[in-house]
Amino acid sequence: MIRFARALAVTLQILILGELLFIAWSEMIALQTAARVFLYAEF
Amino acid sequence: MATSPTVGAEAEAPALARFWRAFRDATAKPSLTVVCGSLLLAALQFGAVVLWLTPDRIAASPHGAWMNDPWDYYAYVTTEALRMQRADPSELAVVVVGSSSTRHVFEDHEAFRARVEEQVGEPVRLHFLASGGQTLWESALLLDHLPEGFRGVVVIGLHPGRAIWDEADLRGWLDNPRLGLRSETTASLRDRLGMEPRETTGSYFLDNIAFWSARRTAIVLNWIRGPHRYERHGREISEPPSAYAIQLRDTGAAERMLHWREGGEEGARTLAELTSRLSARGIEVLVLFSPLHPNVPRLHPAEFRRFRDLVEGSARQGGAHVVDLNARAHLEEPDFRDAFHLDARDPRERSEAVLAQDTVEALRRIQARAAGRRGAAS
């Protein structure tokens, strides 16, 4: 039971932190570039 | 003897408490496993995107799957250029490049394709690669994606504002490309502008990471709720003209025309090189003077004449045919919404008909050359 609780805690942390890291990484690239990406030109 | 429910709950409570305590302690304690595992998971997701987002997958999916919204013509054009690169080159095709001014020459580009196909008498593909603000150099980048042995017509739409060699503008889109593509054109432009060369990584996604990062949320949502529909006519048509657009119309797009008082050679040279390169491959090239509000030549006659002379000279030098829409489709003031965009269905259909006629003639020249070669061989 105790071992299962520890394993569950570590797995959840890996999933959440791993996902946050990935999102932060893609946000960082997007913030560096997307603001300057000229998505819509009038002419 | 049966135990009462109260006694059972009392027996389980400490086990749950122990579980929770162990869980909480493991969560609070710094762990190398968690750090390494998180980094590995993020890297795996990154690797999965690198492997998943390939040009073949993009070309095989609907355009709308990659678009930020129904007006994201840059994603549309990127997808279409990748499709063009993978298409059967032996089938007749028409490619249209240019800015939104060229895009609004067409009321319905699928109807245009069907009309051309019917008159030519064999299947014709259309690769519609016109996008807002597209410069001549972006058009060249798109045309670098023509497949080997391409058989067809290239229509290069030009208006005075988009064939200007503007270093700040060029540096801007080389740093943050509006299209998810790279080619010889972008590499040589970076070199000419003294910019650091961009190494190719071997991964399409990594080479175009800025373009795709800007669309990451939309792509995920599109895969869940279905691709965006494609809006034929852009926001610049569906919304009232901005004050800037009206000012451009009323001043004859002054700041853009002034460039042609003395400059313009760079654009003309690029056009001559581009058309020569295409003509040498047996491709028919039509250089289209895209629609221009009559105020523009009226207020800037000398600059307009110079623009026309330079472009016509380059087109002739490159073996291209010139299509003057303003004159041939009889475009007048009421037909325009602003300096560069046709406002209504009727002038767009008139323009489309003129372009269809010239495209059919160009395709027939290709058919005649092929028939001549077959005759000589037999």
Interface residues (C-beta under 8 A of the other chain):
Chain A: M1 I2 F4 A5 R6 L8 A9 V10 L12 Q13 I14 L15 L17 G18 E19 L21 F22 W25 S26 I29 A30 Q32 T33 A34 R36 V37 F38 L39 Y40 A41 E42 F43
Chain B: A15 R18 F19 W20 A22 F23 R24 D25 A26 T27 S31 T33 V34 G37 S38 L39 L40 L41 A42 Q45 F46 N68 W71 D72 Y74 S99 S100 S101 S131 G132 G133 H159 G161 R162 G172 W173 D175 N176 R178 I209 A210 F211 S213 A214 R216 R235 E236 S242 Y244 A245 L248 A339 F340 H341
